[in-house]
């Protein structure tokens, strides 16, 4: 969906016109040039407001509930870029999330105390590529992804890939485009002051993407060095644009597990120990991001018809190690979404999800979700 940022410069221009008229001598062309120059250096303000009606049912945990909410996804951001020397551009972004137009998930009037920084970084780009420092989506997430993080408005009961290098304190680099090939690298600075064990860690990610006509191929790895189990995660992804209306993608993400860690997790944590305020989202997210090993595959089709977009996906996961009961945990998830673009600045959607965790797992249960929502972009 297209975002239409409202520039602060538009507001500044209203107040700047009298000053320009009073202080700038010369032709109207001179005044227009100065006004254009002022507008050019002003940052963009952007954001969105989301409203969602959700109905959820989880047989093994929490029962069912429904709510009118925004899911804490309404955002507000500011970004800018400018040339600092010929061929070199500086840029930066600050984005906040967690705004709650409603009273909160359980009637909490202080819901907006959860506002937090989602993205905050500065960087440089030019003929050398692009490098930036701060908090942002990591390159494994961008190149490989999973359906819990990316495509859907809700959909967080989808299966998450086990890449555990976080999104903060990152130094990221993308190379120039070499005839369709780009190289990607990330280092996370996990310093002594941030770790309970007092040891610095520098987990990293490496990746590559190659675009060949309507096909895009990507591979990536995550070292997971700051996690309890530091086994590498490896992923691959293929995107195929069939035509202007139809596209497909498929991905694989795998990590070798640690049997001892898995046994401790399976026996030491149960669904009943999760905070009911975060019951559905944290239950699935934490369960899927333990770093205990998994083999995860997904396939998705997207069809666009005029102002409408239809998406269908399937994910399947098998744990790489056995739980306390001697069985591997197997899960799958099917998600479907229909979206309608009302305008460039507004869209509405309906989204349904069904997840099944196979019997014999600690998390054996079925989960169903139906969401109707609307988003206004500015």
Buried (B, 14 or more C-beta within 10 A) or exposed (E): EEEEBEBBBEEBBEEBEEEBEEEBEEEEEEBEEBBEEBBEEBBBBBBBBBBBBBBBBBBBBBEEBEBEBBBBBBBBBBBBBEEEEEEEBBBBBBBBBBBBEBEBBEEBEEBBEBBEEBBBBEBBBBEEBBBBBBBBBBBBBBBBBBBBBEBBBBBBBBBBBBBBBBBBBBBBBBBEEEEEBBBBBBBBBBEEEEEEEEEEBBBBBBBBBBBEEEEBBBBBBBBBBBBEBBBBBBBBBBBBBEEEEEBBBBBBBBBBBBEEBBBBBBEEBEBEEBEBEEBBBBBBBBBBBBBBBBBBBBBBBBBBEEEEBEBBBBBBBBBBBBBEEEBBBBBBBBBBBBBBBEEEBBBBBBBBBBBBBBEBBBBBBEBBBBBBBBBBBB
